[in-house]
Amino acid sequence: MNDRLGLARKLPLAAVALGGLLVVGQARAAGPYSLYVTVSGAGNHDGSSLANAMTLAEATQAAVAGDVVFVQKGLYQLPQLTTSFNHSGTAQNPIVWEGEISDADLSWEAEKPKPTLSSDGSNSTVLASAIAANGQIHIGGDYQTFRNIVFQEDAPGRGLVEITGDFVTVESCASKYPSNVSSSSNHTWMVYGHDVTFRQSSFYNGSRTILWVRKSGAGTADNFLMEQCKLTGANNHPPIQIMPTTNSSSAETIKHPIVRSSVFIDNPYSDGIYSRQNEQGAFYNNLFIRSSTPYSVDVHTGINAVCDTLGSIVAYNTIVESGGNIIFNRAENQVYFFNNLVYLTAAPSGLPYRYDNPFDAITGHKNDYNLWYSTSGNIGSMSCDLGSMPSTTLANIFSAYGFEEHSLIQVAPEFVDASSDDYAPANATSKQVGAALPITKAAGFWMDITDDFYGNARDAQKPTIGAIEYGSSPGGAGGTGGTAGAAGAASGGAAGSGAGGG
């Protein structure tokens, strides 16, 4: 896809004579960057320095495998279809688009995305979509990386970015949509390429779905990965949709999608992941918090048997919700749901699962070692929406369908009297630091505890329960990691005087 002849015309004769994409890139490299870009360009526009910077449109035509393109901070208003990132790198030598940021730009706050987006774009590198309805910033080349760049939609009701290239990485970026808007025809990001990765990036607001991973034509969308990202403000659809097409009857699936270590917060429509016609997906170690509708993770069947989500896992997630939380469907999906913590902030109207077909779905999935908390303490009597089957209690459901005892651990948010436990801080004979200091029950919720084990007030901004340490005084015994007793004294000095552990 690279215009090698056009590029050769722009390069010195010596560079052309050497031949080869990698050598050419090295021949015009300047410092750590191969090309320099500013909003208006400068000098002779050869990209060799900021004094001779290219425009972004020129750089998209000139960049070749191995180039690292420095894009100076500013607002890049992209006209329709004239700035597409269609040149490809290679596995060993991707094309990297590096935006300029400063230390002050590194923020995860909603009002200051990473990097900071100011009204005039002066504090960050901003690619702003200013194109016709349904048009998008297009990333069509393979093996490209975008780093420290804000993708901004300047008008509601249309898409922002479309990725059709494979092996594209978006990291340390921000996506800004102007407001919470509802749109029935546009999505903020569309991902068709396979092996597309989003890492350490923030997404604010969206049109319909913030990000749709979708098959189309030759685009398989397989091996999608999102990690360490934040998604907030999805108003009309879930933040992430992973499915081939809307209500497709095709037997095709999207294979191996992974969403991990990410935060989904304050998405009014549906707070989480909509997974449909996936195969061997993994959604784990995520935080879902505050939603007005029930489903944090939706591993959905679709409209018929070929639309199943097959063999996926949902694990190690923390879910803070106001209603039901997880939806499963057909038994042949075989979703494994385990080691999740679910905290229900309001008395739910139904079980935190929804089964569209209870007679095979309940027995087709596996649920192990999940902790369910409810502020009402009423988990054992929650009813379940079983579609055509009458509602029943939680205990009856699991008993009737033969679940093992550890399939669901029912825990109401009340502390028990553990004063006789040798490892309880309230036990005067305990070897713990802070022994005999009471833990404040404070209405029965751990987050209401105001003092630590030593009786000191907790930091309101960091209300952690605190580490359990051993030794003769707060700070832990001497030695590495708070080693206890004589061993601690031997390795780190007198007990309590060394580098404390915990």
C-alpha positions as CSV (number, residue, x, y, z in Angstrom):
1,M,0.0,0.0,0.0
2,N,3.0,2.3,0.4
3,D,3.7,4.8,-2.4
4,R,7.3,3.9,-2.8
5,L,7.9,5.7,-6.1
6,G,6.2,8.9,-4.7
7,L,8.4,8.6,-1.6
8,A,11.5,8.1,-3.6
9,R,10.9,11.3,-5.5
10,K,10.9,13.2,-2.2
11,L,14.2,11.6,-0.9
12,P,17.8,12.4,-1.6
13,L,19.4,10.4,-4.5
14,A,21.7,8.6,-2.1
15,A,18.8,7.4,0.0
16,V,17.1,6.1,-3.2
17,A,20.2,4.3,-4.3
18,L,20.5,2.4,-1.1
19,G,17.0,0.9,-1.7
20,G,14.7,-0.9,0.7
21,L,12.1,0.5,3.1
22,L,14.1,0.1,6.2
23,V,17.3,1.6,4.8
24,V,15.4,4.6,3.4
25,G,13.8,5.2,6.8
26,Q,17.2,5.1,8.5
27,A,18.7,7.4,5.9
28,R,16.3,10.2,6.8
29,A,16.1,9.6,10.5
30,A,16.7,12.6,12.8
31,G,17.4,11.9,16.4
32,P,14.9,9.5,18.0
33,Y,12.3,10.3,15.3
34,S,12.2,9.6,11.6
35,L,9.7,12.3,10.7
36,Y,8.5,15.5,12.4
37,V,4.9,16.8,12.0
38,T,3.3,20.1,13.0
39,V,-0.2,21.4,12.3
40,S,0.9,23.6,9.4
41,G,4.2,22.1,8.5
42,A,7.4,24.2,8.2
43,G,10.4,25.0,6.0
44,N,10.8,22.6,3.1
45,H,8.3,20.1,4.6
46,D,10.8,17.1,4.3
47,G,10.0,16.1,7.9
48,S,13.7,16.0,8.9
49,S,13.2,18.4,11.9
50,L,10.6,20.6,13.5
51,A,12.0,23.5,11.4
52,N,11.2,21.4,8.3
53,A,8.2,19.6,9.5
54,M,5.6,17.9,7.4
55,T,1.9,18.3,7.8
56,L,0.0,15.2,9.1
57,A,-1.4,14.6,5.6
58,E,2.1,14.6,4.1
59,A,3.4,12.3,6.8
60,T,0.7,9.7,6.2
61,Q,1.8,9.5,2.6
62,A,5.5,9.4,3.5
63,A,5.7,7.1,6.5
64,V,7.2,3.7,5.9
65,A,8.0,0.6,8.1
66,G,10.2,1.5,11.0
67,D,9.4,5.2,11.1
68,V,8.7,6.9,14.4
69,V,6.7,10.0,13.6
70,F,6.8,12.8,16.2
71,V,3.4,14.7,16.0
72,Q,3.8,18.0,17.8
73,K,1.0,19.1,20.2
74,G,-1.8,21.0,18.6
75,L,-5.3,20.5,17.1
76,Y,-5.2,18.6,13.8
77,Q,-8.6,19.1,12.1
78,L,-8.9,16.2,9.6
79,P,-10.8,16.9,6.4
80,Q,-12.9,14.2,4.9
81,L,-11.0,11.3,3.5
82,T,-7.7,13.2,2.9
83,T,-5.9,12.0,6.0
84,S,-6.0,8.2,6.4
85,F,-3.3,6.1,8.1
86,N,-3.1,3.5,5.3
87,H,0.6,2.8,5.1
88,S,1.8,-0.4,6.8
89,G,4.7,-1.3,9.0
90,T,6.0,-4.8,9.7
91,A,6.0,-7.0,12.8
92,Q,9.6,-6.1,13.5
93,N,9.3,-2.5,12.3
94,P,5.9,-0.9,12.9
95,I,5.0,2.7,12.1
96,V,4.7,4.6,15.3
97,W,2.8,7.9,15.6
98,E,4.0,9.6,18.8
99,G,2.1,12.6,20.2
100,E,3.7,15.2,22.3
101,I,2.6,15.5,25.9
102,S,4.0,17.0,29.1
103,D,4.1,15.7,32.7
104,A,1.0,17.7,33.4
105,D,-1.0,15.8,30.8
106,L,-0.8,12.5,32.6
107,S,-4.2,12.3,34.3
108,W,-7.1,9.8,34.5
109,E,-9.6,12.3,35.7
110,A,-12.8,12.7,33.6
111,E,-12.2,16.4,33.1
112,K,-8.5,15.8,32.2
113,P,-8.2,12.7,30.0
114,K,-4.8,11.2,29.3
115,P,-3.3,13.3,27.8
116,T,-5.1,16.5,28.7
117,L,-7.4,17.9,26.0
118,S,-7.8,21.6,26.2
119,S,-10.3,23.6,24.2
120,D,-7.7,24.8,21.7
121,G,-5.6,21.6,21.7
122,S,-2.5,23.5,22.8
123,N,-1.6,21.0,25.5
124,S,-1.7,17.8,23.6
125,T,-1.7,16.2,20.2
126,V,-5.4,16.1,19.1
127,L,-6.7,14.4,15.9
128,A,-10.2,15.8,15.5
129,S,-12.8,14.3,13.2
130,A,-14.4,17.0,11.1
131,I,-15.9,14.9,8.4
132,A,-19.3,14.1,6.9
133,A,-21.8,12.0,8.7
134,N,-20.8,8.3,9.0
135,G,-17.2,9.2,8.1
136,Q,-14.3,8.5,10.5
137,I,-10.6,8.8,11.0
138,H,-9.5,5.7,9.1
139,I,-6.6,3.5,10.2
140,G,-6.2,1.0,7.3
141,G,-2.5,0.1,7.4
142,D,-1.1,-2.9,9.3
143,Y,1.4,-2.8,12.2
144,Q,0.8,0.8,13.4
145,T,1.1,2.1,16.9
146,F,-0.6,5.3,18.1
147,R,0.8,6.7,21.4
148,N,0.0,9.9,23.4
149,I,-2.7,11.1,21.0
150,V,-6.2,12.4,21.7
151,F,-8.9,11.3,19.3
152,Q,-11.7,13.9,19.4
153,E,-15.1,14.0,17.8
154,D,-16.1,17.6,17.3
155,A,-19.8,17.1,16.6
156,P,-22.2,14.5,18.0
157,G,-24.1,11.8,16.2
158,R,-21.4,10.3,14.0
159,G,-18.4,7.9,14.2
160,L,-14.9,8.8,15.2
161,V,-12.3,6.1,14.3
162,E,-12.4,3.1,12.1
163,I,-9.7,0.5,12.2
164,T,-9.5,-2.0,9.3
165,G,-5.8,-2.6,9.6
166,D,-4.4,-5.6,11.5
167,F,-1.9,-5.5,14.4
168,V,-2.8,-2.0,15.3
169,T,-2.0,-0.7,18.8
170,V,-3.5,2.3,20.6
171,E,-1.8,3.0,23.9
172,S,-1.7,5.9,26.3
173,C,-4.3,7.7,24.3
174,A,-7.7,9.3,25.0
175,S,-11.0,9.3,23.1
176,K,-13.2,12.3,23.6
177,Y,-16.8,12.5,22.4
178,P,-18.6,15.9,22.9
179,S,-21.4,14.7,25.2
180,N,-23.6,11.8,26.1
181,V,-25.6,11.5,23.0
182,S,-27.9,8.8,21.6
183,S,-27.5,7.7,18.0
184,S,-29.0,4.7,16.3
185,S,-26.6,4.5,13.4
186,N,-23.1,5.5,14.5
187,H,-20.5,4.0,16.8
188,T,-17.5,5.9,18.2
189,W,-14.8,3.3,17.4
190,M,-15.2,0.5,14.9
191,V,-12.7,-2.3,14.9
192,Y,-12.6,-4.8,12.0
193,G,-8.9,-5.7,11.9
194,H,-7.5,-8.7,13.8
195,D,-4.9,-8.4,16.6
196,V,-5.9,-4.9,17.5
197,T,-4.8,-3.8,21.0
198,F,-6.0,-0.9,23.3
199,R,-3.7,-0.3,26.3
200,Q,-3.7,2.3,29.1
201,S,-6.2,4.5,27.3
202,S,-9.3,6.5,28.4
203,F,-12.6,6.7,26.6
204,Y,-15.0,9.5,27.5
205,N,-18.6,9.5,26.2
206,G,-19.7,8.0,23.0
207,S,-22.3,7.7,20.2
208,R,-24.2,4.5,20.7
209,T,-21.4,2.0,21.6
210,I,-18.0,3.5,22.5
211,L,-16.2,0.6,20.8
212,W,-17.6,-2.1,18.5
213,V,-15.4,-5.1,17.6
214,R,-17.0,-6.4,14.5
215,K,-16.4,-8.7,11.5
216,S,-16.8,-7.3,8.0
217,G,-15.6,-8.7,4.7
218,A,-12.0,-9.8,5.1
219,G,-11.8,-8.3,8.6
220,T,-12.0,-11.1,11.2
221,A,-11.7,-8.9,14.4
222,D,-10.1,-12.0,16.1
223,N,-7.6,-11.7,19.0
224,F,-8.9,-8.3,20.2
225,L,-7.2,-7.1,23.4
226,M,-8.1,-4.3,25.8
227,E,-6.1,-3.9,29.0
228,Q,-5.7,-1.2,31.6
229,C,-8.3,1.1,30.0
230,K,-11.1,3.3,31.4
231,L,-14.5,3.7,29.7
232,T,-17.1,6.1,31.0
233,G,-20.2,7.9,29.7
234,A,-21.6,5.4,27.3
235,N,-25.2,6.6,27.1
236,N,-27.0,4.6,24.5
237,H,-25.4,1.2,24.3
238,P,-22.7,-0.8,26.2
239,P,-19.2,0.6,26.3
240,I,-17.9,-2.4,24.4
241,Q,-19.8,-4.6,21.9
242,I,-18.0,-7.7,20.6
243,M,-20.1,-9.3,17.9
244,P,-20.0,-9.8,14.1
245,T,-23.1,-7.9,13.1
246,T,-26.4,-6.9,14.6
247,N,-28.7,-10.0,15.0
248,S,-26.6,-12.0,12.6
249,S,-27.6,-15.6,11.7
250,S,-24.1,-16.4,10.5
251,A,-22.2,-19.2,12.1
252,E,-19.0,-17.0,12.2
253,T,-17.6,-16.1,15.5
254,I,-15.1,-13.5,16.8
255,K,-12.3,-15.6,18.3
256,H,-10.3,-15.0,21.4
257,P,-11.4,-11.5,22.6
258,I,-9.8,-10.4,25.9
259,V,-10.8,-7.5,28.1
260,R,-8.8,-7.3,31.3
261,S,-7.7,-5.0,34.1
262,S,-10.0,-2.2,32.9
263,V,-12.5,0.1,34.6
264,F,-16.1,0.6,33.4
265,I,-17.7,3.5,35.4
266,D,-20.8,5.6,35.2
267,N,-22.1,4.3,31.9
268,P,-25.8,5.1,32.2
269,Y,-27.1,2.6,29.6
270,S,-25.2,-0.6,30.4
271,D,-22.1,-0.8,32.4
272,G,-19.8,-3.3,30.8
273,I,-19.2,-5.8,28.0
274,Y,-21.7,-7.1,25.5
275,S,-20.3,-10.4,24.1
276,R,-22.2,-12.2,21.3
277,Q,-21.0,-14.8,18.8
278,N,-17.6,-15.0,20.5
279,E,-15.4,-18.0,21.0
280,Q,-13.0,-18.6,23.8
281,G,-13.2,-15.1,25.2
282,A,-11.7,-14.0,28.5
283,F,-13.1,-11.1,30.6
284,Y,-11.2,-10.8,33.8
285,N,-9.8,-8.6,36.5
286,N,-12.1,-5.7,35.6
287,L,-14.0,-3.2,37.7
288,F,-17.6,-2.4,36.8
289,I,-19.2,0.3,38.9
290,R,-22.5,2.2,38.9
291,S,-25.0,1.5,36.2
292,S,-28.7,2.1,35.8
293,T,-29.4,-1.1,34.0
294,P,-28.4,-4.6,35.0
295,Y,-25.8,-6.3,32.9
296,S,-22.1,-5.8,33.5
297,V,-21.1,-8.8,31.4
298,D,-23.5,-10.1,28.8
299,V,-22.4,-13.3,27.2
300,H,-25.4,-13.5,24.9
301,T,-26.7,-16.1,22.5
302,G,-28.2,-14.0,19.8
303,I,-31.2,-15.0,17.8
304,N,-30.5,-18.7,17.2
305,A,-28.2,-21.6,18.1
306,V,-25.3,-20.5,15.9
307,C,-25.0,-17.2,17.7
308,D,-23.5,-18.7,20.9
309,T,-20.6,-17.3,22.9
310,L,-18.6,-20.5,23.3
311,G,-16.1,-21.5,26.0
312,S,-15.5,-18.1,27.5
313,I,-14.4,-17.2,31.1
314,V,-15.6,-14.4,33.3
315,A,-13.3,-14.2,36.3
316,Y,-11.8,-12.1,39.0
317,N,-14.0,-9.1,38.3
318,T,-15.4,-6.7,40.9
319,I,-18.9,-5.6,40.1
320,V,-20.7,-2.8,42.0
321,E,-24.2,-2.5,40.6
322,S,-27.8,-1.5,41.3
323,G,-29.5,-4.6,40.0
324,G,-28.9,-7.9,38.3
325,N,-25.5,-8.3,36.8
326,I,-24.7,-11.3,34.6
327,I,-26.7,-12.7,31.6
328,F,-26.1,-16.1,30.2
329,N,-28.0,-18.0,27.6
330,R,-27.8,-21.4,26.0
331,A,-26.2,-24.4,27.7
332,E,-23.8,-25.0,24.7
333,N,-22.1,-21.7,25.5
334,Q,-20.3,-23.2,28.4
335,V,-19.2,-20.0,30.1
336,Y,-17.1,-20.4,33.2
337,F,-17.9,-17.7,35.8
338,F,-15.6,-17.8,38.8
339,N,-13.9,-15.9,41.6
340,N,-15.9,-12.7,41.0
341,L,-17.0,-10.2,43.7
342,V,-20.4,-8.7,43.2
343,Y,-21.7,-6.0,45.5
344,L,-25.3,-5.1,45.0
345,T,-26.0,-1.5,46.0
346,A,-29.8,-1.8,46.0
347,A,-32.2,-4.6,46.7
348,P,-32.3,-6.4,43.3
349,S,-35.6,-7.4,41.7
350,G,-34.1,-10.7,40.6
351,L,-31.1,-13.0,40.8
352,P,-27.8,-11.4,39.6
353,Y,-28.0,-13.9,36.7
354,R,-30.5,-13.8,33.9
355,Y,-31.1,-17.0,32.0
356,D,-33.1,-16.7,28.8
357,N,-33.6,-20.5,28.7
358,P,-33.3,-21.8,32.2
359,F,-33.8,-25.5,31.5
360,D,-30.5,-25.8,29.6
361,A,-28.6,-22.6,30.4
362,I,-28.3,-23.1,34.2
363,T,-26.8,-26.5,33.7
364,G,-24.7,-25.5,30.8
365,H,-22.5,-22.9,32.6
366,K,-20.2,-23.3,35.5
367,N,-20.2,-21.0,38.5
368,D,-17.5,-21.4,41.2
369,Y,-16.3,-19.4,44.2
370,N,-18.1,-16.2,43.5
371,L,-18.9,-13.8,46.4
372,W,-22.2,-11.9,46.4
373,Y,-22.8,-9.0,48.8
374,S,-26.0,-7.1,49.1
375,T,-26.7,-4.0,51.2
376,S,-30.0,-5.4,52.0
377,G,-28.5,-8.7,53.3
378,N,-31.3,-10.4,51.5
379,I,-29.4,-12.6,49.0
380,G,-30.9,-15.9,50.1
381,S,-34.4,-14.8,49.2
382,M,-33.8,-13.0,45.9
383,S,-36.1,-14.1,43.2
384,C,-34.9,-15.1,39.7
385,D,-36.3,-14.1,36.3
386,L,-36.4,-17.4,34.6
387,G,-38.4,-16.4,31.6
388,S,-41.0,-19.1,31.0
389,M,-40.3,-20.7,34.4
390,P,-41.9,-19.2,37.5
391,S,-39.7,-17.2,39.8
392,T,-38.2,-19.0,42.7
393,T,-35.6,-18.4,45.4
394,L,-31.9,-18.6,45.0
395,A,-31.6,-21.7,47.2
396,N,-34.3,-23.5,45.2
397,I,-32.6,-22.8,41.9
398,F,-29.2,-24.1,42.9
399,S,-30.7,-27.1,44.7
400,A,-33.0,-28.0,41.8
401,Y,-30.3,-27.9,39.2
402,G,-27.6,-29.7,41.2
403,F,-25.0,-27.0,41.7
404,E,-22.2,-27.9,44.1
405,E,-22.2,-26.1,47.5
406,H,-19.3,-23.8,46.5
407,S,-21.0,-22.6,43.3
408,L,-22.3,-19.5,45.1
409,I,-21.1,-18.1,48.4
410,Q,-23.9,-16.1,50.0
411,V,-22.5,-13.3,52.1
412,A,-24.4,-10.4,53.7
413,P,-22.3,-7.4,54.7
414,E,-22.2,-8.0,58.4
415,F,-19.1,-8.7,60.5
416,V,-19.1,-11.7,62.8
417,D,-17.6,-11.8,66.3
418,A,-14.1,-13.1,65.8
419,S,-12.7,-11.9,69.1
420,S,-11.7,-15.4,70.1
421,D,-9.8,-16.0,66.8
422,D,-6.0,-16.0,67.5
423,Y,-5.5,-13.9,64.4
424,A,-8.2,-11.3,65.2
425,P,-6.9,-7.9,66.1
426,A,-9.6,-7.8,68.9
427,N,-7.9,-10.7,70.6
428,A,-5.6,-9.5,73.4
429,T,-3.4,-12.6,73.1
430,S,-3.0,-12.3,69.3
431,K,0.6,-11.8,68.0
432,Q,-0.7,-9.2,65.6
433,V,0.4,-5.6,65.7
434,G,-2.6,-3.8,67.1
435,A,-3.9,-6.7,69.2
436,A,-6.8,-5.9,71.4
437,L,-7.8,-2.8,69.4
438,P,-11.4,-3.1,68.3
439,I,-12.6,-2.9,64.7
440,T,-15.4,-0.5,64.4
441,K,-18.5,-2.2,63.0
442,A,-19.9,1.1,61.6
443,A,-23.2,-0.1,60.3
444,G,-21.7,-3.4,59.2
445,F,-19.8,-2.2,56.1
446,W,-16.1,-2.4,55.9
447,M,-15.9,0.8,53.9
448,D,-17.3,2.7,56.9
449,I,-14.4,1.7,59.2
450,T,-12.6,4.9,60.1
451,D,-9.6,3.8,62.3
452,D,-6.8,1.4,61.4
453,F,-5.5,-1.4,63.6
454,Y,-3.4,1.1,65.6
455,G,-6.3,3.4,66.3
456,N,-5.2,6.0,63.9
457,A,-7.6,7.8,61.6
458,R,-7.6,6.4,58.0
459,D,-7.0,8.5,55.0
460,A,-10.5,9.2,53.6
461,Q,-9.1,9.1,50.1
462,K,-7.5,5.7,50.7
463,P,-9.9,3.8,52.9
464,T,-8.0,0.5,52.9
465,I,-8.3,-1.9,55.8
466,G,-4.5,-2.1,56.2
467,A,-1.8,-4.7,56.1
468,I,-1.5,-7.4,58.8
469,E,2.0,-7.1,60.2
470,Y,4.1,-8.9,62.8
471,G,6.5,-7.5,65.3
472,S,6.7,-5.5,68.5
473,S,5.5,-2.1,67.2
474,P,3.7,-0.5,64.3
475,G,5.9,-0.5,61.2
476,G,6.6,-4.2,61.4
477,A,9.6,-6.2,62.6
478,G,13.0,-5.7,61.3
479,G,14.0,-7.6,58.2
480,T,12.6,-8.0,54.7
481,G,8.8,-7.9,54.4
482,G,8.2,-7.7,58.2
483,T,9.8,-11.0,59.1
484,A,8.5,-12.1,62.5
485,G,10.3,-12.7,65.8
486,A,14.0,-13.5,66.3
487,A,14.5,-14.1,62.6
488,G,13.4,-10.5,61.9
489,A,15.8,-9.1,64.5
490,A,18.7,-11.1,63.1
491,S,18.1,-10.0,59.5
492,G,17.2,-6.4,60.1
493,G,18.3,-5.3,63.5
494,A,16.3,-5.1,66.7
495,A,12.6,-6.0,66.3
496,G,10.6,-3.1,65.3
497,S,13.6,-0.9,64.4
498,G,14.4,-2.3,60.9
499,A,12.7,-1.4,57.6
500,G,9.2,-2.3,58.5
501,G,7.2,-4.8,56.5
502,G,3.6,-5.1,55.5
